[in-house]
């Protein structure tokens, strides 16, 4: 189990991105975090693997305190937590294969990682990872030659190379059209169901939330203001909607399946 207790994060400029956030994630869940830009979603995900250091509170995973882990322990923890980014975070000049192989860097000695010296089994596993996301024919193209949807699938294959128990997906479909969004989330859903990988994903569109989430956490101004399931999103009341997105928010489109629009204040997480 992954457990967040009274987690808070205040940036150097005084912005409080997270305020006493507490919840737990059971193994094998597909947890979606919702909320407007600046609500703390990215900060929460990045605190989970300590890409951002929390100010206070704790994150424990199967009895291990991530927030207080020393460098060797944190390195071991990060091996088992894959990360997928909104803007893909690929090295565009490298081949697709080398981008996928970079998911194994945390397992290599320092000199091997600097030289990209991978074992034959790593290359075989990388090709299998690409096969799972339908990209074997693109393996030796430069990453810059791929479309946005293909690049995000490379990001998923790269995360798979870590043999993760958890995948953190930070707005993974925000730059993609609705059809590609379902494709990417469909791959994550298969990994969740077939491999038992816990997925923690931040999303904006409620139709995607109700389709893929087994559990939902809503953030507003860094606080948890909603807890439910994907099914609960279908029955979300206007009061619950405004509790998450603010009194001025409106549902775009018909019914609860749409996104929210409202004025938002950017926090340092939005720049990352």
Secondary structure, DSSP 8 states (H G I E B T S, - for coil): -EEEEEEEEE-TTS-EEEEEEEEEE-TT-EEEEE--TTSSHHHHHHHHTTSS--SEEEEEETTEEGGG--HHHHHHHHHTEEEE-TT----TTSBHHHHHHGGGGGGS-HHHHHHT---HHHHHHHHHHHHHTT-GGGTTSBGGGS-HHHHHHHHHHHHHTTT-SEEEESSTTTTS-HHHHHHHHHHHHHHHHHS--EEEEE-S-HHHHHHH-SEEEEEETTEEEEEE-HHHHHT--HHHHHHHH-TT-EE-SSGGGS-EE------GGGG-
